[in-house]
Amino acid sequence: MNVLVIGNGGREHAILLALRKSKRVERLYCMKGNAGTAQIAENVDVDYMNTDAVKEFALAHPEIDYYVVAPDDPLALGLVDVLESIGKRCFGPRKDAAIIEASKAFSKELMKKYKIPTAKSETFDSYDKALEYVRRQGAPIVLKADGLALGKGVLVCETLREAEEGLKEIMLDKAFGAAGNKIVIEEKMQGLKYDPGEEVSVLSFTDGKTIVPMITSCDHKRAFDGDKGLNTGGMGTFSPCPFWTEELQKEVLEKIMIPTMNAMNAEGRTFKGCLYFGLMRTKDGMKVVEYNSRFGDPETQVVLPMLKTDLLDIFEAVTDGRLSDINIEWESGACVCVVLASGGYPVSYRKGMEIKIGDTGDCTLVHAGTAIKDGKLVTSGGRVMGVVAKGSDVEQARKKAYAAVQNIHWDGIQYRKDIGIKYREG
């Protein structure tokens, strides 16, 4: 089969690397891709946010058998619906289901209605009413832009002044554009043993009838060591989560995952694809922090390398509604991804810096913001690449990743040195 993956970041490179292992894949394509995807797939220069252009391309290329729509924006736009309307087979939710990520207000109301555990919250489209509510509630408090904001639309405010400034930034200054026209304000959840709270990402495959959790991972969101600095799209990940147990998995399946799948069905918005659960362990049990309607980035970089089952087999089973027929298996051990970013990320940064790569051992370099210019590999984004290493445990994997990091250079390289060090039990 010929498979096209839509997107141009690290997540898409990681998906292509997993698909490349399939004996059933003949050719891989990536729209638009990056310098890393170009090494294993044919990059296609089409704007995937232009659904007419994608439709035109798909009609002109009948040799492509299957499409994977990976990023949140085209999913929210309804790209899967467009491709299915011309008879193309896809992995990814339709527009009516992708709203679970595209609108935080929708997802919070869904959880309230179906009694899925999450933080208490209120939604506002009026700045004055939101400000009044914040002053009444006090701090700490969490502000979330309703729409998509590249993983950066959440502000955790420790003081009332921070909350007032954050509210202005989101709703009046439009720091996240139209995503901030509506805002969700919620209580700050407390972790069971650690502060800030203990978060875990659990991606899942679902065809709307069956839901199968993948192995767990933990994301480091803040820009700097010790969880300091601004929120980013993710500065690194590791798998598995240290505090995850079979008991927690059972609790999450019964109280969160299956109820969410059933709730979406009840709303007439059947979700087929990768449903991502951002969760927190609290004294009151596991609670939902957020949903994503796709593979996480950089979670995918540590989850898919551990997958033993053919990814294309799983994708097609989801499309065909026969996920219950697939036995999904994982490798034992651990995986770590250290994200290398451009200096100044996530605020402002330069592009076009030449990347020099030495010996990286058996680590995998997952490209995100890279390009080829005048025959040289250069930076072309905020998060440039992820260094992915496997090991018998997280400590071994992180040592291998950081040893490889020492042999990668460009002007202004920025990365955290504490990826994989958190939530260590005992």
VOPAGU-2260 file (C-alpha; in pm, 1 decimal, decimal comma):
REM VOPAGU-2260
SITE   aa  ch    i         X         Y         Z
SITE  MET   A    0       0,0       0,0       0,0
SITE  ASN   A    1      99,9     361,7     -57,0
SITE  VAL   A    2      36,1     579,7     251,3
SITE  LEU   A    3      40,4     959,5     286,3
SITE  VAL   A    4      85,8    1124,9     626,8
SITE  ILE   A    5     -34,8    1484,8     658,4
SITE  GLY   A    6     173,0    1721,9     873,7
SITE  ASN   A    7     529,5    1849,6     893,6
SITE  GLY   A    8     649,9    1803,9    1251,9
SITE  GLY   A    9     815,5    1550,1    1478,0
SITE  ARG   A   10     491,4    1358,9    1530,6
SITE  GLU   A   11     456,1    1300,6    1156,3
SITE  HIS   A   12     819,3    1186,2    1120,7
SITE  ALA   A   13     762,2     943,8    1412,5
SITE  ILE   A   14     444,8     806,1    1248,6
SITE  LEU   A   15     631,1     757,7     918,3
SITE  LEU   A   16     917,6     578,8    1097,4
SITE  ALA   A   17     662,1     339,0    1252,5
SITE  LEU   A   18     480,3     284,6     922,1
SITE  ARG   A   19     811,1     212,9     749,2
SITE  LYS   A   20     838,4    -106,0     959,8
SITE  SER   A   21     517,8    -243,6     803,6
SITE  LYS   A   22     570,2    -518,4     546,1
SITE  ARG   A   23     251,2    -395,8     376,8
SITE  VAL   A   24     376,7     -43,1     305,3
SITE  GLU   A   25     524,9       7,8     -39,3
SITE  ARG   A   26     567,0     385,9     -63,1
SITE  LEU   A   27     534,9     665,1     192,5
SITE  TYR   A   28     442,4    1028,7     127,2
SITE  CYS   A   29     432,4    1330,7     359,2
SITE  MET   A   30     240,8    1657,5     312,2
SITE  LYS   A   31     432,8    1892,4     356,8
SITE  GLY   A   32     699,5    1715,6     558,3
SITE  ASN   A   33    1047,6    1828,7     662,5
SITE  ALA   A   34    1411,0    1735,9     597,3
SITE  GLY   A   35    1375,3    1419,5     809,4
SITE  THR   A   36    1057,6    1291,1     644,9
SITE  ALA   A   37    1225,3    1346,3     305,6
SITE  GLN   A   38    1475,9    1071,7     397,1
SITE  ILE   A   39    1204,0     804,4     417,8
SITE  ALA   A   40     907,9     947,1     225,6
SITE  GLU   A   41     830,4    1165,4     -73,1
SITE  ASN   A   42     746,7    1514,3      51,8
SITE  VAL   A   43     445,0    1670,9    -117,9
SITE  ASP   A   44     435,7    2051,4    -132,0
SITE  VAL   A   45      61,7    2108,5     -79,8
SITE  ASP   A   46     -90,5    2332,5     189,7
SITE  TYR   A   47    -288,0    2084,6     401,0
SITE  MET   A   48    -493,4    2368,5     550,8
SITE  ASN   A   49    -638,4    2427,7     201,8
SITE  THR   A   50    -891,7    2143,7     182,6
SITE  ASP   A   51    -966,2    2212,2    -186,1
SITE  ALA   A   52    -595,9    2179,4    -270,8
SITE  VAL   A   53    -570,8    1849,8     -76,8
SITE  LYS   A   54    -885,1    1719,0    -247,8
SITE  GLU   A   55    -744,9    1813,4    -589,1
SITE  PHE   A   56    -416,5    1636,8    -507,9
SITE  ALA   A   57    -594,8    1322,6    -383,7
SITE  LEU   A   58    -808,8    1301,7    -698,1
SITE  ALA   A   59    -498,5    1339,5    -914,8
SITE  HIS   A   60    -309,3    1063,6    -726,2
SITE  PRO   A   61    -524,8     747,8    -718,6
SITE  GLU   A   62    -208,6     544,8    -644,7
SITE  ILE   A   63    -219,6     667,3    -281,3
SITE  ASP   A   64    -430,6     415,1     -90,9
SITE  TYR   A   65    -448,6     559,2     259,2
SITE  TYR   A   66    -424,8     896,7     432,7
SITE  VAL   A   67    -323,9     972,0     793,2
SITE  VAL   A   68    -435,8    1319,4     906,2
SITE  ALA   A   69    -207,3    1387,1    1202,8
SITE  PRO   A   70    -226,5    1756,1    1317,8
SITE  ASP   A   71    -513,3    1914,9    1510,8
SITE  ASP   A   72    -582,1    2207,2    1275,1
SITE  PRO   A   73    -675,1    2011,8     958,4
SITE  LEU   A   74    -877,0    1766,4    1170,8
SITE  ALA   A   75   -1075,7    2056,3    1319,8
SITE  LEU   A   76   -1121,1    2192,8     967,4
SITE  GLY   A   77   -1280,4    1865,4     852,4
SITE  LEU   A   78   -1005,7    1731,4     623,8
SITE  VAL   A   79   -1101,4    1370,1     699,6
SITE  ASP   A   80   -1460,6    1445,8     591,4
SITE  VAL   A   81   -1332,2    1598,7     265,7
SITE  LEU   A   82   -1110,1    1299,3     184,3
SITE  GLU   A   83   -1381,7    1047,7     273,2
SITE  SER   A   84   -1628,4    1236,7      51,5
SITE  ILE   A   85   -1415,3    1139,0    -251,5
SITE  GLY   A   86   -1377,8     777,6    -139,0
SITE  LYS   A   87   -1037,6     798,3      30,2
SITE  ARG   A   88    -960,4     581,4     331,0
SITE  CYS   A   89    -829,8     777,8     631,0
SITE  PHE   A   90    -705,6     754,9     985,9
SITE  GLY   A   91    -830,5    1042,2    1200,8
SITE  PRO   A   92   -1160,4    1170,9    1340,9
SITE  ARG   A   93   -1416,2    1361,6    1137,4
SITE  LYS   A   94   -1480,4    1729,4    1210,9
SITE  ASP   A   95   -1777,4    1663,5    1441,5
SITE  ALA   A   96   -1557,8    1443,3    1664,9
SITE  ALA   A   97   -1237,6    1651,6    1642,2
SITE  ILE   A   98   -1427,1    1923,3    1833,5
SITE  ILE   A   99   -1329,8    1736,0    2151,4
SITE  GLU   A  100    -992,8    1911,6    2116,2
SITE  ALA   A  101   -1090,0    2207,5    1897,2
SITE  SER   A  102   -1318,2    2347,8    2170,2
SITE  LYS   A  103   -1223,0    2320,9    2536,8
SITE  ALA   A  104   -1568,2    2457,3    2621,7
SITE  PHE   A  105   -1726,6    2163,0    2436,7
SITE  SER   A  106   -1505,7    1905,4    2610,8
SITE  LYS   A  107   -1570,7    2052,6    2957,9
SITE  GLU   A  108   -1946,2    2048,2    2898,9
SITE  LEU   A  109   -1921,0    1688,2    2773,2
SITE  MET   A  110   -1740,6    1584,9    3093,4
SITE  LYS   A  111   -1994,3    1765,9    3311,7
SITE  LYS   A  112   -2289,6    1607,2    3128,5
SITE  TYR   A  113   -2152,5    1252,1    3142,0
SITE  LYS   A  114   -1990,2    1280,2    3485,6
SITE  ILE   A  115   -1633,5    1221,0    3365,1
SITE  PRO   A  116   -1391,4    1334,2    3641,1
SITE  THR   A  117   -1220,2    1667,7    3569,5
SITE  ALA   A  118   -1146,3    2002,7    3736,0
SITE  LYS   A  119   -1441,2    2228,8    3821,1
SITE  SER   A  120   -1475,0    2502,9    3560,4
SITE  GLU   A  121   -1684,4    2778,3    3405,3
SITE  THR   A  122   -1681,8    2908,3    3046,4
SITE  PHE   A  123   -1707,8    3275,2    2944,1
SITE  ASP   A  124   -1724,4    3474,1    2620,5
SITE  SER   A  125   -1742,8    3805,7    2809,5
SITE  TYR   A  126   -1415,7    3952,2    2943,4
SITE  ASP   A  127   -1595,1    4148,5    3217,1
SITE  LYS   A  128   -1782,4    3844,2    3346,6
SITE  ALA   A  129   -1466,0    3633,5    3330,5
SITE  LEU   A  130   -1273,2    3897,4    3526,4
SITE  GLU   A  131   -1548,1    3915,2    3787,8
SITE  TYR   A  132   -1539,3    3533,6    3823,6
SITE  VAL   A  133   -1157,7    3525,2    3855,9
SITE  ARG   A  134   -1165,9    3791,7    4128,7
SITE  ARG   A  135   -1435,7    3598,0    4310,3
SITE  GLN   A  136   -1247,5    3264,7    4288,3
SITE  GLY   A  137    -896,7    3396,2    4358,7
SITE  ALA   A  138    -572,3    3212,2    4282,0
SITE  PRO   A  139    -419,7    2971,2    4198,9
SITE  ILE   A  140    -642,1    2930,6    3893,3
SITE  VAL   A  141    -608,1    2798,2    3536,8
SITE  LEU   A  142    -705,3    2991,1    3220,7
SITE  LYS   A  143    -757,5    2803,4    2894,3
SITE  ALA   A  144    -820,6    2960,4    2553,9
SITE  ASP   A  145   -1118,0    2770,8    2409,6
SITE  GLY   A  146    -969,8    2701,7    2065,0
SITE  LEU   A  147    -650,3    2552,5    1923,0
SITE  ALA   A  148    -331,0    2736,7    2022,6
SITE  LEU   A  149     -38,2    2505,4    1931,8
SITE  GLY   A  150     -39,5    2356,3    2280,8
SITE  LYS   A  151      33,7    2695,5    2439,5
SITE  GLY   A  152    -314,6    2831,3    2519,6
SITE  VAL   A  153    -313,1    2733,6    2888,2
SITE  LEU   A  154    -197,7    2968,3    3165,7
SITE  VAL   A  155    -149,6    2839,2    3520,5
SITE  CYS   A  156    -179,2    3152,3    3736,8
SITE  GLU   A  157     -41,0    3137,9    4090,3
SITE  THR   A  158    -154,4    3489,7    4191,5
SITE  LEU   A  159    -462,9    3700,5    4125,2
SITE  ARG   A  160    -248,9    3957,2    3943,3
SITE  GLU   A  161    -115,6    3686,2    3710,3
SITE  ALA   A  162    -472,7    3572,6    3644,6
SITE  GLU   A  163    -592,0    3926,1    3565,0
SITE  GLU   A  164    -298,6    3983,1    3329,9
SITE  GLY   A  165    -350,1    3639,7    3168,8
SITE  LEU   A  166    -718,0    3707,4    3111,5
SITE  LYS   A  167    -634,9    4035,1    2936,9
SITE  GLU   A  168    -365,5    3862,9    2730,8
SITE  ILE   A  169    -605,1    3591,2    2607,9
SITE  MET   A  170    -936,1    3777,4    2567,1
SITE  LEU   A  171    -837,4    4138,5    2490,0
SITE  ASP   A  172    -483,9    4126,0    2347,8
SITE  LYS   A  173    -568,9    3806,9    2152,8
SITE  ALA   A  174    -232,5    3640,7    2224,9
SITE  PHE   A  175    -379,1    3320,6    2077,5
SITE  GLY   A  176    -596,8    3488,7    1814,2
SITE  ALA   A  177    -958,9    3378,6    1779,1
SITE  ALA   A  178    -886,5    3079,7    2007,7
SITE  GLY   A  179    -927,7    3326,1    2296,3
SITE  ASN   A  180   -1272,2    3459,6    2200,7
SITE  LYS   A  181   -1408,7    3220,4    2460,7
SITE  ILE   A  182   -1225,4    3110,9    2776,1
SITE  VAL   A  183   -1248,3    2818,5    3017,7
SITE  ILE   A  184   -1153,6    2904,9    3377,0
SITE  GLU   A  185   -1091,4    2612,5    3607,8
SITE  GLU   A  186    -958,5    2521,1    3948,0
SITE  LYS   A  187    -592,1    2421,7    3968,7
SITE  MET   A  188    -582,6    2051,8    4047,2
SITE  GLN   A  189    -334,6    1928,2    4307,1
SITE  GLY   A  190    -119,7    1621,2    4250,8
SITE  LEU   A  191    -137,6    1335,0    4497,8
SITE  LYS   A  192     232,7    1350,0    4593,9
SITE  TYR   A  193     400,9    1616,8    4380,8
SITE  ASP   A  194     341,0    1978,9    4290,9
SITE  PRO   A  195     292,9    2083,7    4015,0
SITE  GLY   A  196      45,5    1800,2    3969,9
SITE  GLU   A  197     127,1    1457,7    3837,2
SITE  GLU   A  198      29,9    1446,2    3472,2
SITE  VAL   A  199      35,5    1147,1    3242,0
SITE  SER   A  200     -49,8    1121,2    2872,5
SITE  VAL   A  201    -243,7     814,2    2763,7
SITE  LEU   A  202    -296,6     793,6    2389,5
SITE  SER   A  203    -552,6     542,4    2270,3
SITE  PHE   A  204    -672,4     379,7    1951,6
SITE  THR   A  205   -1050,9     378,0    1912,8
SITE  ASP   A  206   -1298,8     289,7    1640,6
SITE  GLY   A  207   -1596,2     413,2    1843,3
SITE  LYS   A  208   -1679,5      61,3    1965,8
SITE  THR   A  209   -1350,6     -47,0    2123,0
SITE  ILE   A  210   -1087,6     168,1    2292,8
SITE  VAL   A  211    -731,6      43,4    2349,6
SITE  PRO   A  212    -488,1     251,1    2556,9
SITE  MET   A  213    -126,9     271,7    2435,6
SITE  ILE   A  214     168,9     268,2    2673,0
SITE  THR   A  215     186,6     575,1    2897,8
SITE  SER   A  216     416,0     875,6    2861,3
SITE  CYS   A  217     497,3    1197,2    3047,5
SITE  ASP   A  218     554,4    1533,4    2877,9
SITE  HIS   A  219     775,2    1820,7    2996,8
SITE  LYS   A  220     577,3    2128,3    2890,1
SITE  ARG   A  221     776,6    2418,4    3033,5
SITE  ALA   A  222    1066,2    2574,3    2843,7
SITE  PHE   A  223    1334,0    2540,4    3112,8
SITE  ASP   A  224    1469,0    2292,6    3368,6
SITE  GLY   A  225    1267,1    2241,5    3684,6
SITE  ASP   A  226     941,3    2316,4    3498,7
SITE  LYS   A  227    1024,6    2687,5    3477,8
SITE  GLY   A  228     941,5    2931,0    3198,5
SITE  LEU   A  229     659,4    2947,1    2946,9
SITE  ASN   A  230     446,5    2658,0    2827,0
SITE  THR   A  231     570,8    2509,5    2500,5
SITE  GLY   A  232     448,3    2243,0    2261,5
SITE  GLY   A  233     664,2    2003,5    2469,1
SITE  MET   A  234    1038,4    1998,9    2546,0
SITE  GLY   A  235    1069,0    1623,6    2588,1
SITE  THR   A  236     893,0    1305,7    2692,4
SITE  PHE   A  237     958,7     968,7    2849,0
SITE  SER   A  238     775,6     638,1    2866,2
SITE  PRO   A  239     648,0     467,6    3072,1
SITE  CYS   A  240     502,1     690,4    3345,3
SITE  PRO   A  241     666,6     596,4    3680,8
SITE  PHE   A  242     348,9     610,5    3888,7
SITE  TRP   A  243     127,7     416,2    3644,9
SITE  THR   A  244     -11,9      87,3    3773,8
SITE  GLU   A  245    -258,0    -175,6    3652,0
SITE  GLU   A  246    -503,3     -41,6    3909,8
SITE  LEU   A  247    -478,5     310,3    3765,3
SITE  GLN   A  248    -523,6     174,7    3412,0
SITE  LYS   A  249    -838,8      -9,5    3520,8
SITE  GLU   A  250    -972,5     306,1    3690,8
SITE  VAL   A  251    -900,0     522,0    3384,1
SITE  LEU   A  252   -1056,9     274,5    3141,6
SITE  GLU   A  253   -1374,8     234,2    3348,3
SITE  LYS   A  254   -1425,7     593,3    3465,8
SITE  ILE   A  255   -1274,5     802,6    3185,3
SITE  MET   A  256   -1186,9     629,8    2857,2
SITE  ILE   A  257   -1490,2     409,3    2793,3
SITE  PRO   A  258   -1732,5     679,2    2923,9
SITE  THR   A  259   -1571,5     934,8    2688,2
SITE  MET   A  260   -1605,1     702,9    2386,7
SITE  ASN   A  261   -1967,9     631,7    2481,0
SITE  ALA   A  262   -2040,5    1002,6    2543,1
SITE  MET   A  263   -1917,5    1095,5    2195,2
SITE  ASN   A  264   -2137,7     820,8    2048,0
SITE  ALA   A  265   -2435,6     948,2    2247,7
SITE  GLU   A  266   -2375,1    1298,3    2111,6
SITE  GLY   A  267   -2375,6    1163,1    1754,8
SITE  ARG   A  268   -2004,1    1241,0    1722,6
SITE  THR   A  269   -1845,5     894,2    1702,2
SITE  PHE   A  270   -1468,6     927,3    1741,7
SITE  LYS   A  271   -1245,6     709,7    1521,8
SITE  GLY   A  272    -870,6     764,0    1539,6
SITE  CYS   A  273    -624,4     843,3    1815,5
SITE  LEU   A  274    -795,0     989,9    2122,6
SITE  TYR   A  275    -541,3    1140,3    2362,3
SITE  PHE   A  276    -615,8    1167,8    2733,2
SITE  GLY   A  277    -412,0    1420,4    2931,9
SITE  LEU   A  278    -468,3    1304,7    3291,1
SITE  MET   A  279    -369,6    1404,6    3644,0
SITE  ARG   A  280    -336,6    1186,2    3952,7
SITE  THR   A  281    -505,4    1364,9    4243,2
SITE  LYS   A  282    -613,7    1274,0    4596,7
SITE  ASP   A  283    -963,1    1224,3    4448,7
SITE  GLY   A  284    -840,5     983,6    4180,0
SITE  MET   A  285    -751,4    1029,4    3814,0
SITE  LYS   A  286    -898,4    1333,6    3639,3
SITE  VAL   A  287    -898,1    1465,2    3281,9
SITE  VAL   A  288    -679,4    1770,5    3218,6
SITE  GLU   A  289    -747,5    1778,5    2843,4
SITE  TYR   A  290    -839,8    1574,0    2539,2
SITE  ASN   A  291    -655,7    1579,8    2207,5
SITE  SER   A  292    -804,5    1444,0    1887,7
SITE  ARG   A  293    -472,3    1306,7    1756,9
SITE  PHE   A  294    -130,3    1169,5    1846,4
SITE  GLY   A  295      53,2    1398,0    2090,2
SITE  ASP   A  296     377,7    1570,3    2001,9
SITE  PRO   A  297     632,8    1478,9    2144,3
SITE  GLU   A  298     451,4    1183,1    2309,2
SITE  THR   A  299     433,4     995,5    1976,8
SITE  GLN   A  300     813,4    1002,1    1960,6
SITE  VAL   A  301     840,3     775,6    2269,2
SITE  VAL   A  302     522,6     568,6    2227,2
SITE  LEU   A  303     538,3     442,1    1867,3
SITE  PRO   A  304     902,6     319,9    1883,0
SITE  MET   A  305     783,3      69,3    2147,8
SITE  LEU   A  306     497,7     -66,7    1929,6
SITE  LYS   A  307     549,1    -426,5    1811,3
SITE  THR   A  308     221,9    -460,5    1615,2
SITE  ASP   A  309     204,3    -338,3    1254,0
SITE  LEU   A  310      79,3      24,0    1273,8
SITE  LEU   A  311     -92,1       8,3     934,5
SITE  ASP   A  312    -289,8    -297,2    1050,1
SITE  ILE   A  313    -411,0     -97,4    1351,7
SITE  PHE   A  314    -495,4     210,8    1142,0
SITE  GLU   A  315    -703,6       6,7     897,4
SITE  ALA   A  316    -880,6    -179,5    1178,9
SITE  VAL   A  317    -983,6     159,2    1324,4
SITE  THR   A  318   -1108,0     277,3     983,7
SITE  ASP   A  319   -1306,4     -44,0     930,9
SITE  GLY   A  320   -1452,4     -59,5    1284,4
SITE  ARG   A  321   -1280,0    -389,9    1372,3
SITE  LEU   A  322   -1026,1    -276,9    1631,5
SITE  SER   A  323   -1141,4    -556,2    1866,8
SITE  ASP   A  324    -986,6    -807,7    1621,9
SITE  ILE   A  325    -632,4    -668,2    1666,4
SITE  ASN   A  326    -397,1    -779,2    1942,8
SITE  ILE   A  327    -176,5    -474,0    2009,9
SITE  GLU   A  328     163,1    -558,0    2161,3
SITE  TRP   A  329     440,5    -341,2    2305,7
SITE  GLU   A  330     810,5    -381,8    2377,6
SITE  SER   A  331     926,6    -383,2    2738,9
SITE  GLY   A  332    1174,1    -120,0    2856,3
SITE  ALA   A  333    1166,2     257,4    2827,2
SITE  CYS   A  334    1201,9     537,7    2575,4
SITE  VAL   A  335    1311,3     902,3    2615,0
SITE  CYS   A  336    1288,0    1197,0    2373,7
SITE  VAL   A  337    1490,3    1515,4    2433,1
SITE  VAL   A  338    1362,2    1804,4    2219,4
SITE  LEU   A  339    1626,0    2036,7    2074,5
SITE  ALA   A  340    1485,0    2384,4    2010,9
SITE  SER   A  341    1593,8    2713,8    1859,3
SITE  GLY   A  342    1726,8    2973,3    2105,2
SITE  GLY   A  343    1441,8    3193,9    2227,0
SITE  TYR   A  344    1167,4    2933,3    2172,6
SITE  PRO   A  345     871,9    2956,1    2241,6
SITE  VAL   A  346     876,8    3337,4    2195,0
SITE  SER   A  347    1104,3    3449,3    1911,6
SITE  TYR   A  348    1385,5    3262,3    1742,4
SITE  ARG   A  349    1599,4    3268,1    1430,3
SITE  LYS   A  350    1568,4    3021,8    1143,1
SITE  GLY   A  351    1825,5    2902,1     891,9
SITE  MET   A  352    2098,4    2796,5    1139,5
SITE  GLU   A  353    2312,9    2515,3     998,5
SITE  ILE   A  354    2276,8    2188,8    1192,4
SITE  LYS   A  355    2587,1    1974,7    1242,2
SITE  ILE   A  356    2538,7    1614,9    1354,1
SITE  GLY   A  357    2813,8    1386,8    1483,3
SITE  ASP   A  358    2792,5    1036,2    1631,6
SITE  THR   A  359    2449,0     975,4    1786,2
SITE  GLY   A  360    2491,2     602,1    1847,7
SITE  ASP   A  361    2171,6     400,2    1808,4
SITE  CYS   A  362    1949,2     699,2    1889,9
SITE  THR   A  363    1685,6     808,7    1637,6
SITE  LEU   A  364    1668,6    1172,5    1528,4
SITE  VAL   A  365    1306,9    1271,4    1477,3
SITE  HIS   A  366    1295,2    1590,6    1272,6
SITE  ALA   A  367    1042,9    1870,5    1331,8
SITE  GLY   A  368    1158,1    2220,4    1228,4
SITE  THR   A  369    1424,9    2125,5     974,1
SITE  ALA   A  370    1483,3    2201,6     606,0
SITE  ILE   A  371    1749,0    2168,9     338,8
SITE  LYS   A  372    1887,5    2501,3     213,8
SITE  ASP   A  373    2173,7    2524,4     -37,0
SITE  GLY   A  374    2243,8    2156,8      27,3
SITE  LYS   A  375    2275,6    2204,4     404,1
SITE  LEU   A  376    2051,3    2088,4     689,1
SITE  VAL   A  377    1916,8    2399,6     866,6
SITE  THR   A  378    1668,1    2495,6    1137,8
SITE  SER   A  379    1324,3    2608,5    1020,1
SITE  GLY   A  380    1112,3    2616,9    1336,2
SITE  GLY   A  381    1099,6    2650,2    1714,0
SITE  ARG   A  382    1125,0    2282,2    1800,1
SITE  VAL   A  383    1391,4    2153,9    1562,7
SITE  MET   A  384    1429,8    1782,7    1637,6
SITE  GLY   A  385    1388,5    1516,6    1903,2
SITE  VAL   A  386    1667,1    1278,9    2009,8
SITE  VAL   A  387    1498,0     946,0    2085,6
SITE  ALA   A  388    1667,6     667,4    2280,2
SITE  LYS   A  389    1548,0     330,1    2408,7
SITE  GLY   A  390    1680,5     151,4    2716,3
SITE  SER   A  391    1597,2    -110,9    2975,3
SITE  ASP   A  392    1469,0     171,6    3198,0
SITE  VAL   A  393    1420,3     549,9    3178,5
SITE  GLU   A  394    1759,0     625,0    3334,6
SITE  GLN   A  395    1948,9     419,6    3076,7
SITE  ALA   A  396    1746,2     569,0    2791,2
SITE  ARG   A  397    1801,1     927,9    2906,9
SITE  LYS   A  398    2178,0     873,2    2942,5
SITE  LYS   A  399    2192,3     750,1    2581,9
SITE  ALA   A  400    1980,0    1043,5    2459,4
SITE  TYR   A  401    2192,0    1307,0    2634,5
SITE  ALA   A  402    2516,2    1146,0    2512,1
SITE  ALA   A  403    2384,2    1187,7    2156,3
SITE  VAL   A  404    2270,7    1546,5    2224,2
SITE  GLN   A  405    2635,8    1642,0    2291,8
SITE  ASN   A  406    2715,3    1566,4    1926,8
SITE  ILE   A  407    2445,9    1785,4    1771,6
SITE  HIS   A  408    2515,3    2156,2    1724,0
SITE  TRP   A  409    2374,8    2477,6    1578,6
SITE  ASP   A  410    2393,8    2840,2    1677,1
SITE  GLY   A  411    2155,3    2901,5    1968,4
SITE  ILE   A  412    2059,8    2538,1    2041,3
SITE  GLN   A  413    1834,0    2515,6    2347,0
SITE  TYR   A  414    1715,6    2210,6    2542,1
SITE  ARG   A  415    1623,5    2093,9    2888,7
SITE  LYS   A  416    1870,8    1881,3    3083,2
SITE  ASP   A  417    1616,7    1717,2    3313,2
SITE  ILE   A  418    1395,7    1519,9    3074,5
SITE  GLY   A  419    1292,4    1191,2    3237,7
SITE  ILE   A  420    1351,2    1308,7    3594,1
SITE  LYS   A  421    1013,2    1347,1    3759,5
SITE  TYR   A  422     750,1    1141,7    3942,2
SITE  ARG   A  423    1009,1     888,7    4054,8
SITE  GLU   A  424     836,5     661,9    4302,3
SITE  GLY   A  425    1051,9     573,4    4601,8
